[in-house]
Amino acid sequence: MTMELNLHGEPRVVDSVPALEQTLLDARALAQCELWLTMTMTMATDAEQGPALCMLRNGGNAWLMYLSGQDELSFHSLGDEEETGECSYLLSNGQVDVYPEAWCVDVDLCQQAFIAFFKTGGARPAGIAWEAD
């Protein structure tokens, strides 16, 4: 099992929790970012994508998306469901997407979710309220 990390279009090697924590610090220094952590599974000669965790962040607004892997189940984080606004996010390909602020969770909680995802080998982080897509 290996994990591939991509910080706003820049692939990085993450082979330990300290390496992941450093990348999370680097992500905090950016005004906006798209951060992916993906588990890859190598079976014989084929590499299959395993579960993935994504964070989109714009300043203090951040939300998570969890993709379960091969079975195509996906989930997004839930924050304050009473929040009615929207927030825009700059993706690594230059595209700007808009998502409900009700999906936003604390940036520190997002970072803790990345560490939990890494430590559990790709399990959906338990410290986040999730809604199926």
C-alpha positions as CSV (number, residue, x, y, z in Angstrom):
1,M,0.0,0.0,0.0
2,T,1.2,3.4,-0.9
3,M,-0.2,6.9,-0.7
4,E,0.0,9.5,-3.4
5,L,-0.4,13.2,-2.4
6,N,-1.1,16.1,-4.8
7,L,-1.0,19.6,-3.5
8,H,-2.6,22.0,-6.0
9,G,-1.3,20.1,-9.0
10,E,2.1,19.3,-7.5
11,P,2.7,15.6,-6.7
12,R,4.6,14.8,-3.5
13,V,5.9,11.7,-1.8
14,V,4.2,11.0,1.6
15,D,5.6,8.0,3.3
16,S,5.1,9.0,7.0
17,V,2.9,11.1,9.2
18,P,5.7,13.8,9.7
19,A,5.9,14.1,5.8
20,L,2.1,14.5,5.6
21,E,2.1,17.1,8.5
22,Q,4.7,19.1,6.6
23,T,2.6,19.1,3.4
24,L,-0.4,20.2,5.5
25,L,1.6,23.1,6.8
26,D,2.6,24.0,3.2
27,A,-1.0,23.8,2.2
28,R,-2.0,26.2,5.0
29,A,0.5,28.8,3.6
30,L,-1.5,28.9,0.3
31,A,-4.5,31.3,0.1
32,Q,-6.4,28.6,-1.8
33,C,-5.6,25.0,-2.5
34,E,-6.8,21.6,-3.8
35,L,-5.2,18.8,-1.8
36,W,-5.6,15.1,-2.6
37,L,-4.4,12.0,-0.8
38,T,-5.0,8.7,-2.6
39,M,-4.2,5.2,-1.7
40,T,-2.9,3.1,-4.5
41,M,-3.1,-0.7,-4.6
42,T,-0.8,-2.7,-6.9
43,M,-2.2,-6.0,-7.9
44,A,0.2,-8.0,-10.1
45,T,0.7,-5.7,-13.1
46,D,-2.3,-3.4,-12.7
47,A,-2.4,-0.4,-10.4
48,E,-5.8,0.4,-9.1
49,Q,-6.9,3.6,-7.4
50,G,-8.0,3.0,-3.9
51,P,-9.8,5.4,-1.6
52,A,-9.1,9.2,-1.9
53,L,-9.6,12.2,0.3
54,C,-9.7,15.7,-1.1
55,M,-9.8,19.1,0.6
56,L,-10.7,22.3,-1.2
57,R,-9.8,25.4,0.8
58,N,-10.3,29.1,0.3
59,G,-9.0,31.0,3.3
60,G,-10.9,29.9,6.3
61,N,-13.4,27.9,4.3
62,A,-12.6,24.2,3.7
63,W,-14.6,21.1,2.9
64,L,-13.7,17.5,2.3
65,M,-14.7,14.9,-0.3
66,Y,-14.1,11.2,0.3
67,L,-14.1,8.7,-2.7
68,S,-14.3,5.1,-1.6
69,G,-12.3,3.8,-4.6
70,Q,-13.6,1.1,-7.0
71,D,-17.2,1.0,-5.9
72,E,-17.7,4.7,-6.8
73,L,-19.3,5.8,-3.5
74,S,-18.5,9.4,-2.6
75,F,-19.2,11.6,0.3
76,H,-18.8,15.3,1.2
77,S,-18.3,16.8,4.6
78,L,-21.1,18.5,6.5
79,G,-20.6,21.6,8.6
80,D,-23.3,24.0,9.7
81,E,-26.4,22.9,7.8
82,E,-28.0,26.3,8.7
83,E,-25.4,28.1,6.6
84,T,-26.9,29.3,3.3
85,G,-24.0,30.9,1.6
86,E,-21.6,29.6,-1.1
87,C,-17.9,29.8,-1.5
88,S,-15.7,29.6,-4.6
89,Y,-12.6,27.4,-4.8
90,L,-9.7,27.6,-7.2
91,L,-8.8,24.1,-8.6
92,S,-5.3,23.1,-9.6
93,N,-6.4,23.2,-13.3
94,G,-7.4,26.9,-13.0
95,Q,-11.2,26.1,-12.9
96,V,-13.2,27.9,-10.2
97,D,-16.0,25.8,-8.6
98,V,-18.7,27.0,-6.1
99,Y,-19.9,24.8,-3.3
100,P,-22.3,25.4,-0.3
101,E,-20.8,26.8,2.9
102,A,-22.9,24.3,4.7
103,W,-20.2,21.7,3.6
104,C,-17.4,23.7,5.3
105,V,-15.6,22.3,8.3
106,D,-12.8,23.8,10.4
107,V,-9.4,23.6,8.5
108,D,-7.8,22.0,11.6
109,L,-10.4,19.3,11.5
110,C,-9.8,18.8,7.8
111,Q,-6.1,18.3,8.5
112,Q,-6.8,15.8,11.3
113,A,-8.9,13.9,8.8
114,F,-6.0,13.6,6.4
115,I,-3.8,12.2,9.2
116,A,-6.5,9.7,10.2
117,F,-7.0,8.7,6.5
118,F,-3.2,8.1,6.2
119,K,-3.0,6.1,9.5
120,T,-6.0,3.9,8.7
121,G,-4.9,3.1,5.2
122,G,-7.7,5.0,3.5
123,A,-10.7,4.6,5.8
124,R,-13.3,7.4,5.8
125,P,-12.3,9.6,8.7
126,A,-14.6,9.2,11.7
127,G,-14.2,12.8,13.0
128,I,-16.2,14.3,10.2
129,A,-19.9,14.4,9.6
130,W,-20.4,13.0,6.1
131,E,-23.3,13.1,3.5
132,A,-23.4,10.7,0.6
133,D,-23.4,12.3,-2.9
